[in-house]
Amino acid sequence: MSAQAPILSSPLLQRVQSTLEAAGGWLPFDAFMQMALYEPGLGYYARDTVKLGAMPRDGSDFVTAPEMSPWFGRTLARQVAQALQATGTTEVWEFGAGTGALAQQVLGALALPDGAASAGGPLLQKYHIVELSADLRQRQQQRLQAMAPALAERVVWEDRLPERMAGVLLANEVLDAMPVKLLVRKAGVWHERGVGWVGSSAEAAGQHVPAGLVWQDRPTALRPPVDIPGNHDYLTEIHPHAEAFMRTLGDCWVQGAGFFIDYGFPESEYYHPQRSAGTLMCHRAHRADDQPLADVGHKDITAHVNFTGVALAAQEAGLDVLGYCSQGRFLINCGLLDHTEPLSLAERAQLARLVNEHEMGELFKVLTVAPRTAGQADWVPLGHAVGDRTHTL
Ligand SMILES: C[S@@+](CC[C@H](N)C(=O)[O-])C[C@H]1O[C@@H](n2cnc3c(N)ncnc32)[C@H](O)[C@@H]1O
């Protein structure tokens, strides 16, 4: 369907409309976002489109660090190697692997002579991928099965988590893709912002109102996790799905360390009184907009991560926080800039975007958590050796 096609001709919108009707005419935004992104066969991530890539000309909508530079995954691999050794684990679990770029980079780097062997054999025996999107899973399979057989055969796709999971967890830009709830304070009263449907027959002051989705706010007892000083109108998000995800990990993860990389802030910054328009954003053809109810299913919808909330949920689930810092600091600590081989100007420019403060270096953070495992040695993750900011959470 082209972006210009009439709104009702979209099967996804028809599905949203019937879900809305069944729900009495109102859906909380997280339920809508879940459908817009993940509705089987129809949602943005479920559809057979390019989605992730470096440039709009390749048909993609946004770029992520592993799509930008292979040095992202190659550098992260040093952290993975240290974590595997320090926690006595031999498996990686990657969540939301996108096109498989990060998996390819990490596997490739760990297969290099200095990354492959520890005293007891290969450091990394299995690379598990947990991916919600059937389309992306297929793209990952095409890409990773083309690697050398010794690497390709270590990759497995999982539909669910095991009862006991041990290994190093990776999730790059996954928490930001989990549905959020919207809260809006209007004239001093908190509402939950949800989605309703206005039929094409509606007429307002003689003007035709096209059929489609509309914002609808309902008074709520829900609140942001911190008080927002002032009485001004204020729109923000809360993140029950990302927090539930950490609790799910806590239920089965017994050994290892996990690295969660994403854009976001601690709650004092997230819920700053001046951040009164929230962080919800859409991405299409490498352009951002703030209209998630338009072109549903044809663009990514995302919100920044409240890292304090994620860290607290992790702790409540029996996990420890091992570190929190900017992506720039993390990658530099892991040796991103210690290249011995010459890089081209283009490669150096891509690499700089990963760490420059005005690009991905500061907005993106790395949160590292680990199960509270008796007998797991105390260790400091390489990426958090200098400049850690756990105290800001
Ligand atoms: C913004 S993309 C990032 C892709 C990739 N990690 C990268 O950096 O290029 C978000 C990815 O997370 C996946 N995803 C979202 N929620 C998930 C969940 N609960 N479990 C596993 N994958 C999830 C999406 O299908 C998608 O592959």
The ligand as a Gaussian input file, in Angstrom:
#p B3LYP/6-31G(d) Opt

LIG

0 1
 C       15.385000      -0.783000      16.738000
 S       15.538000      -2.454000      16.273000
 C       17.244000      -2.762000      16.717000
 C       17.855000      -3.889000      15.921000
 C       19.295000      -4.241000      16.221000
 N       19.498000      -4.611000      17.602000
 C       20.245000      -3.156000      15.832000
 O       20.848000      -2.561000      16.709000
 O       20.394000      -2.909000      14.636000
 C       14.606000      -3.264000      17.529000
 C       14.636000      -4.768000      17.454000
 O       14.112000      -5.310000      18.670000
 C       13.188000      -6.355000      18.362000
 N       12.371000      -6.539000      19.566000
 C       11.519000      -5.675000      20.149000
 N       11.017000      -6.180000      21.287000
 C       11.587000      -7.396000      21.453000
 C       11.502000      -8.411000      22.452000
 N       10.692000      -8.289000      23.502000
 N       12.241000      -9.521000      22.297000
 C       13.052000      -9.658000      21.249000
 N       13.174000      -8.746000      20.262000
 C       12.459000      -7.628000      20.369000
 C       12.574000      -5.863000      17.073000
 O       11.893000      -6.857000      16.372000
 C       13.842000      -5.369000      16.351000
 O       14.585000      -6.424000      15.789000

